[in-house]
Amino acid sequence: MTPGIHPLLLLAAALLGPLAGCDSDTPDGTVLYGDAVTIGDGTARTYVALSDETPTAVGVLLSTDALSGLPTAPGGAGHEMDDMHVLPMPAGARAAGVVTEHVSLDWNPHGHEPTGLFTLPHFDVHFYTVSAAERMTWVPTSPDFANGARQPTAAYMPAGYVADPSGAVIPTMGLHWLDSADPTYAPGGPGFTEVVLWGSYDGEVVFVEPMITKATFEALRASGDVHTETLAQPASVAKAGYYPTTYSVRYDAEAGAYRIELGGLAHRAAS
């Protein structure tokens, strides 16, 4: 036994050691974690970073080996190809004022519509502000499903975002909104590597969604680069809480995981 150190402290250090790298970005080292969910040969879990009990970031840790052992065969047409996983938020996230209620991490081995744009192997990472139980009621057999196409008041959607031109409301997801200024959508543009979409259902904004190709994750790991951008902001929000102002994706070698993070959380009052 190490002189002067109680055995229980040694045990605690051994158990907490693998998580130490996950805390390095938080000023006071406080991070709340959701339960791990199996993805491919690895895992994914949500986290909320805190500073003096104030949330600063919400994100997903996707372990390195989660990119191997993934399904390769499509499960159906369009978004039915998705291999969908619900990631629960950490206990205490809601009490801290985080508006994200759960994350849906969806693997698309052949991509999804529109053909020629998003038909690349990629992950959809929906940060939902509604419960998973509520979202599961958004199905065509519901008598209220047609209401899903009702658009939010303009103040609740960032300027420049436009509803999916097809008008399609994706079951258990909602109506997707695209950034009209993103060069990804421009003819002759750079093509799809990663984009940020917003989503609504029945007049309510319900998610922010980074979409990231598998190749982009792998390139970030190889290069050590960080992709980061400022999130467009709506003029108003429907409920009070902490909302993200930045988005980033990178490989965290110390944690052995990719980080998909909505950061710069700022408190907003409902208006």
Disulfide bonds with the S-S distance in Angstrom:
none
